[in-house]
Amino acid sequence: MANQLPFAFDVPSVSELTLQIKSTLENKFRDILVEGEISNVNQSRNGHYYFTVKDDDAQLPCVIWRSTASRTGVELRDGQQVVLGGDIQLYAPHGRYQMIVSLVQQAGVGKLQQKFEELKLKLEKEGLFDAAFKKPLPSFPFRIGVITSSTGAAFHDIRSTFEQRWPVATLYLHHASVQGLHAARELVQALNYFANRPDPVDLIIIGRGGGSLEDLWPFNEEIVARAIFESPIPIVSAVGHEVDYSISDFVADARAATPTQAVVIAAPDVNELRYQIDDHTATLEATLQQKIQYYRDYVHRLAHSHALLVVQEKLKFFKNRVENSSEKLHSRIRMLLAAKSSVFSKKEYNFQRISPDQTIKNYSARVENLSEKLRNRFEKLLSERSTALQKQVSDLAKLNPKAPLERGFTRILQNGKWIRSANDFSDEKSLEIEWKDGRKVLKE
């Protein structure tokens, strides 16, 4: 040891090394689940629970804070087989890591199945599964919200199926964890996001691929079921495989066995629509051709019927009568117009001889002259009145009792009265001095 050379690089202290370990542990192991047997349960005076969860080969120290325990209503006892959810935390002063527990569930599918049946019965009694509340799916949705994991296979299946069946749709993915401690809350947040968008989507698909009952459990949470029921937008639930049912399947407006089937339920097949359009187009063309041919034959029969020929002769007779009468009418109108035009020209000549234009011009010149005189008189009177007004304003300014104050003088008042003479001043009364910008009271 005496001959050992010193290190050529910085060596971290225990605190620094512990801090690095703490950062690695707490960032890596967040929102985790673990199953084991509870032992050494101890409740502190503050209400916190300290215990150990273990199996045959290892054990993990755990703590449940009092607020979490009171909120979840947990009852811990030694020997319980449980599933715990929470975060790993390192307590640096002791160099000891522990799990901060926020979720406690009885281990085993039987317990989860019991909770599933209890919640299903409760919501069914409340009417959340009633068909009367199911919203109809739009026939041609163009804006579709998808709530699932952005890293899972479910969204890939949904997107590829839409590209094949209904490529005109625009998908809006909102990522949400589909399993784990915080999955239910994230699903509710995603549903609220689409419900409150200013530009709402036409339809929502919520789901994931298949899995165990534990994996699918977020879709059996009551908060998720109620958020689906309260959504103003139609929802297709696509959770699990054909043999898996979740609470969200019962509450949603439609249930799909798989994410791929959700697309089949939610949107039409564009190729099938093309076939239908072609069929309808061909049927329409055939019907129109039949109708056109029918009416063409009908018109042809009418055109060669005896009754139509009689009508045509009558129309020709009355047409000639109308043309003759029209020509006579036009001739009569031209004669009347010529006569009236001659009378009008004569009256126009007589009117020009006695035209009052000159008289109007004379009176107009006189009115203009009088207007000019009136305007000059008004301006002179206005100038005289303005001069008189300015003189009165100047006289008033000289009489203004505030004018001396503006020039720097002061004024003494007693009882609000201006003391103009020494004889009016009283030594026994308080006095008030007034300047131009204010007053000040002086007391003995």
C-alpha positions in Angstrom: 0.0 0.0 0.0 2.9 2.3 0.8 4.3 2.0 -2.7 0.9 2.4 -4.4 0.8 5.2 -6.9 -2.1 7.9 -6.5 -5.0 7.8 -9.0 -4.5 10.0 -12.0 -8.3 10.9 -12.2 -10.9 12.3 -9.8 -12.4 9.8 -7.4 -16.0 10.5 -6.4 -17.0 10.8 -2.8 -19.4 8.4 -1.2 -22.2 11.1 -1.5 -21.4 11.7 -5.1 -21.4 7.9 -6.0 -24.6 7.4 -4.0 -26.2 10.3 -5.8 -25.3 8.7 -9.2 -26.8 5.4 -8.0 -29.9 7.1 -6.7 -30.4 8.9 -10.0 -30.0 5.7 -12.0 -32.3 3.7 -9.8 -35.1 6.2 -9.5 -35.2 7.1 -13.2 -35.0 3.5 -14.3 -37.5 1.9 -11.9 -40.6 4.2 -12.0 -44.2 3.0 -12.1 -43.2 -0.7 -11.7 -45.2 -3.7 -10.5 -43.9 -6.5 -8.3 -45.6 -9.6 -6.7 -44.6 -11.2 -3.5 -45.5 -12.1 0.1 -45.8 -9.4 2.8 -43.8 -9.7 6.1 -42.7 -7.6 9.0 -45.6 -5.1 8.7 -45.1 -2.1 11.0 -47.2 1.1 11.3 -45.5 4.1 12.7 -47.0 6.7 15.0 -47.3 9.0 11.9 -49.5 6.4 10.2 -46.9 5.2 7.6 -46.6 1.5 6.9 -43.2 -0.1 6.7 -42.9 -3.7 5.6 -41.0 -6.2 3.3 -42.2 -8.0 0.2 -40.3 -11.2 -0.5 -40.2 -14.5 -2.3 -37.9 -17.5 -1.8 -34.8 -15.8 -3.1 -35.0 -12.1 -2.4 -36.8 -9.4 -0.4 -37.6 -5.7 -1.0 -38.1 -3.1 1.7 -41.4 -1.1 1.1 -43.2 1.9 2.6 -46.7 3.2 2.1 -47.2 6.8 3.2 -50.2 7.6 5.5 -51.9 9.7 2.7 -51.8 6.8 0.3 -52.9 4.3 2.9 -55.9 6.4 3.9 -56.9 7.0 0.3 -56.7 3.4 -0.8 -58.0 1.9 2.4 -55.3 -0.9 2.4 -55.2 -3.5 5.2 -51.8 -5.1 5.4 -51.0 -8.3 7.3 -48.1 -10.7 7.3 -48.4 -13.6 4.8 -50.5 -11.7 2.2 -49.7 -12.5 -1.4 -50.0 -9.1 -3.2 -49.1 -7.1 -6.3 -47.5 -3.8 -5.5 -47.1 -0.8 -7.7 -44.9 2.2 -7.2 -41.4 3.7 -7.6 -38.0 2.7 -6.3 -36.3 5.2 -4.1 -32.8 5.3 -2.6 -32.4 6.7 1.0 -28.9 8.1 0.8 -28.1 8.5 4.5 -28.4 4.7 5.0 -27.5 3.6 1.5 -30.7 1.7 1.5 -33.2 1.4 -1.4 -36.9 0.8 -0.9 -40.2 0.8 -2.9 -42.6 3.7 -2.4 -45.9 1.9 -2.8 -48.9 3.6 -4.3 -50.9 0.6 -5.4 -51.8 -2.6 -3.5 -53.8 -5.4 -5.0 -54.5 -9.0 -4.0 -52.4 -11.3 -6.2 -54.1 -13.8 -8.4 -56.6 -13.6 -11.3 -59.5 -14.7 -9.0 -59.4 -11.4 -7.1 -59.2 -9.3 -10.2 -62.1 -11.3 -11.7 -64.1 -10.7 -8.6 -63.5 -6.9 -8.9 -64.4 -7.1 -12.6 -67.7 -8.7 -11.9 -68.5 -6.3 -9.0 -67.8 -3.2 -11.2 -69.7 -4.7 -14.1 -72.8 -5.3 -12.0 -72.6 -1.8 -10.5 -72.3 0.0 -13.8 -75.0 -2.2 -15.4 -77.4 -1.3 -12.7 -76.6 2.4 -13.3 -77.5 2.0 -16.9 -74.1 2.6 -18.5 -74.5 -0.4 -20.7 -78.0 0.4 -22.0 -78.4 0.5 -25.7 -80.5 3.7 -25.4 -77.3 5.6 -24.6 -75.2 4.2 -27.5 -74.3 6.9 -30.0 -74.5 5.9 -33.7 -71.2 5.6 -35.5 -70.8 8.1 -38.5 -71.2 6.4 -41.9 -68.2 8.2 -43.4 -65.7 9.3 -40.7 -62.9 11.5 -41.9 -61.2 12.6 -38.6 -60.5 9.7 -36.3 -58.9 9.8 -32.8 -56.9 6.8 -31.7 -56.1 6.3 -28.0 -53.4 3.6 -27.5 -49.7 3.2 -26.9 -47.6 5.0 -29.6 -45.0 2.2 -29.3 -47.4 -0.8 -29.5 -48.6 -2.9 -32.4 -52.2 -1.8 -32.1 -51.7 1.6 -33.7 -49.7 0.0 -36.5 -52.5 -2.4 -37.2 -55.1 0.4 -37.1 -53.2 2.7 -39.4 -52.3 0.0 -42.0 -56.0 -1.2 -42.1 -57.2 2.3 -42.6 -54.7 2.8 -45.4 -56.2 -0.3 -47.1 -59.9 0.2 -46.4 -60.4 4.0 -45.9 -57.4 6.0 -47.0 -59.2 9.3 -46.9 -59.3 9.2 -43.1 -56.9 11.4 -41.0 -55.8 9.7 -37.8 -55.0 11.6 -34.6 -53.0 9.5 -32.2 -53.0 10.4 -28.5 -50.5 8.3 -26.6 -51.6 6.6 -23.4 -50.1 3.8 -21.4 -52.3 0.7 -21.9 -51.0 -1.2 -18.8 -49.4 -0.2 -15.5 -50.1 1.9 -12.6 -50.9 5.2 -14.4 -52.5 3.8 -17.5 -56.1 4.4 -16.4 -55.4 8.1 -15.6 -53.7 8.5 -19.0 -56.6 6.9 -20.8 -59.0 9.4 -19.1 -56.8 12.3 -20.0 -56.8 11.2 -23.7 -60.6 10.9 -23.7 -60.9 14.4 -22.2 -58.5 15.8 -24.7 -60.6 14.6 -27.7 -63.8 15.7 -26.0 -62.6 19.3 -25.5 -60.9 19.8 -28.8 -62.1 22.9 -30.7 -62.1 20.9 -33.9 -63.6 17.6 -32.7 -62.9 14.2 -34.4 -65.8 12.2 -35.9 -64.9 9.0 -34.0 -62.6 7.6 -31.3 -61.0 4.2 -31.3 -59.6 3.2 -27.9 -57.8 -0.1 -27.2 -54.7 -2.3 -27.3 -53.7 -5.8 -28.3 -54.6 -8.8 -26.2 -53.2 -9.9 -22.9 -53.9 -11.3 -19.5 -56.5 -9.9 -17.2 -53.8 -8.0 -15.4 -52.5 -6.5 -18.6 -56.0 -5.4 -19.7 -57.0 -4.1 -16.2 -56.8 -0.4 -17.0 -59.7 -0.8 -19.3 -61.7 -2.3 -16.4 -61.2 0.8 -14.2 -64.3 2.7 -13.2 -62.9 6.1 -14.1 -62.2 4.9 -17.7 -65.7 3.5 -18.0 -67.3 6.7 -16.9 -65.1 8.8 -19.2 -66.1 6.7 -22.1 -69.8 6.9 -21.2 -69.6 10.8 -20.9 -67.7 11.3 -24.1 -69.8 13.3 -26.7 -67.9 11.5 -29.5 -68.8 8.0 -30.6 -66.3 5.4 -29.3 -65.2 2.0 -30.5 -63.6 -0.1 -27.9 -60.9 -2.5 -29.3 -59.4 -4.2 -26.3 -57.9 -7.7 -26.5 -58.8 -10.7 -28.6 -62.1 -12.2 -29.3 -62.3 -14.1 -26.0 -61.4 -11.0 -23.9 -64.1 -8.6 -22.7 -63.5 -5.5 -20.7 -65.7 -3.0 -19.0 -64.9 -0.5 -21.7 -66.3 -2.9 -24.3 -69.7 -2.8 -22.5 -69.7 1.0 -22.1 -68.5 2.0 -25.5 -70.8 2.7 -28.4 -69.4 -0.3 -30.3 -67.1 -3.2 -29.4 -64.4 -4.7 -31.7 -62.6 -8.0 -30.9 -59.3 -6.6 -32.2 -57.9 -3.2 -33.3 -58.1 -4.4 -36.9 -61.8 -5.2 -36.5 -62.3 -1.8 -35.0 -61.4 -0.2 -38.3 -63.8 -2.6 -40.1 -66.6 -1.4 -37.8 -65.6 2.2 -37.8 -65.2 2.9 -41.6 -66.5 1.6 -44.9 -64.3 -0.2 -47.4 -63.4 2.2 -50.2 -63.2 -0.6 -52.7 -66.6 -1.9 -51.8 -68.0 1.6 -52.1 -66.5 1.8 -55.6 -68.2 -1.4 -56.6 -71.5 -0.1 -55.2 -71.2 3.1 -57.0 -70.4 1.3 -60.3 -73.5 -1.0 -59.7 -75.7 2.0 -59.0 -74.3 3.9 -61.9 -75.0 1.0 -64.3 -78.6 0.6 -62.9 -79.2 4.3 -63.2 -78.0 4.4 -66.8 -80.1 1.5 -67.7 -83.2 3.0 -66.1 -82.6 6.3 -67.8 -82.2 4.7 -71.2 -85.5 2.8 -70.7 -87.3 6.0 -69.7 -85.8 8.0 -72.6 -86.8 5.3 -75.1 -90.3 5.1 -73.6 -90.9 8.8 -73.9 -89.3 9.0 -77.4 -91.7 6.3 -78.6 -94.6 8.1 -76.9 -93.7 11.4 -78.5 -93.4 9.7 -81.9 -96.9 8.3 -81.6 -98.3 11.6 -80.5 -96.6 13.4 -83.4 -98.4 11.1 -86.0 -101.8 11.0 -84.4 -104.9 12.6 -86.0 -105.7 14.6 -83.0 -102.3 16.3 -83.1 -102.7 17.2 -86.8 -106.1 18.9 -86.0 -104.5 20.8 -83.2 -101.6 21.9 -85.5 -104.1 23.2 -88.1 -105.9 25.2 -85.4 -102.6 26.6 -84.1 -101.6 27.7 -87.7 -105.0 29.4 -88.1 -104.7 31.3 -84.9 -101.1 32.1 -85.6 -102.1 33.9 -88.8 -104.8 35.8 -87.0 -102.4 36.9 -84.3 -99.9 38.1 -87.0 -102.5 40.1 -88.8 -103.8 41.7 -85.7 -100.3 42.5 -84.6 -99.5 44.2 -87.9 -102.7 46.3 -87.6 -101.8 47.2 -84.0 -98.3 48.3 -84.9 -99.6 50.5 -87.7 -102.1 52.1 -85.4 -99.5 52.8 -82.8 -97.2 54.4 -85.4 -100.0 56.8 -86.4 -100.8 57.7 -82.8 -97.2 58.4 -82.1 -96.8 60.6 -85.1 -99.8 62.7 -84.1 -98.8 63.0 -80.5 -95.2 63.9 -81.5 -96.6 66.8 -83.7 -98.7 68.2 -80.8 -95.8 67.9 -78.4 -93.4 69.8 -80.8 -96.0 72.6 -81.0 -96.4 72.9 -77.3 -92.6 72.8 -76.8 -92.3 75.8 -79.2 -94.9 77.8 -77.3 -93.4 77.0 -74.0 -90.0 78.2 -75.1 -91.5 81.6 -76.1 -92.9 82.2 -72.6 -89.9 80.6 -70.7 -89.3 82.1 -67.2 -85.5 81.5 -67.6 -84.6 85.2 -67.7 -86.8 86.1 -64.7 -85.2 83.3 -62.8 -81.7 84.6 -63.7 -82.6 88.1 -62.5 -83.9 86.9 -59.2 -80.9 84.6 -58.7 -78.5 87.6 -59.2 -80.5 89.6 -56.6 -80.5 86.7 -54.1 -76.8 86.3 -54.5 -76.2 90.0 -53.9 -78.3 90.0 -50.8 -76.6 86.9 -49.5 -73.2 88.6 -49.9 -74.5 91.7 -47.9 -75.8 89.4 -45.2 -72.6 87.5 -44.9 -70.6 90.7 -44.6 -73.0 92.1 -42.0 -72.8 88.8 -40.0 -69.0 88.8 -40.0 -68.8 92.4 -38.8 -71.3 91.7 -36.0 -69.4 88.6 -35.0 -66.1 90.5 -34.9 -67.7 93.3 -32.7 -69.2 90.8 -30.3 -65.9 88.8 -30.1 -64.0 92.0 -29.2 -66.5 92.9 -26.5 -66.3 89.4 -25.1 -62.5 89.5 -24.9 -62.7 92.8 -23.1 -65.1 91.3 -20.5 -62.9 88.3 -20.0 -59.9 90.6 -19.4 -61.9 92.7 -16.9 -63.0 89.5 -15.1 -59.4 88.4 -14.9 -58.4 91.6 -13.2 -61.1 91.1 -10.6 -60.1 87.5 -10.0 -59.2 87.1 -6.3 -56.8 84.3 -7.1 -54.7 86.5 -9.4 -52.3 87.8 -6.7 -51.7 84.1 -5.6 -50.6 83.3 -9.2 -48.0 86.1 -8.9 -46.5 84.6 -5.7 -48.6 86.4 -3.0 -50.3 84.6 -0.2 -53.7 85.2 1.6 -54.6 84.7 5.3 -58.0 83.4 6.2 -59.7 82.9 9.6 -62.9 80.9 9.8 -62.9 80.7 6.0 -62.9 84.5 5.7 -60.2 86.6 3.9 -58.4 88.9 6.4 -57.9 92.1 4.4 -57.0 94.4 7.4 -54.9 94.0 10.6 -58.0 95.1 12.5 -59.8 92.0 11.3 -57.1 89.6 12.5 -57.7 87.8 15.8 -54.8 86.3 17.7 -57.1 83.9 19.5 -58.2 82.1 16.3 -56.3 79.7 14.2 -55.3 81.0 10.8 -55.1 79.5 7.3 -52.5 80.5 4.7 -53.4 80.1 1.1 -50.9 79.9 -1.8 -51.7 79.3 -5.4 -51.1 75.5 -5.1 -52.8 74.9 -1.8 -53.6 75.9 1.8 -52.1 75.2 5.3 -53.7 75.6 8.6 -51.6 77.0 11.5 -52.8 76.6 15.0 -51.6 78.2 18.3 
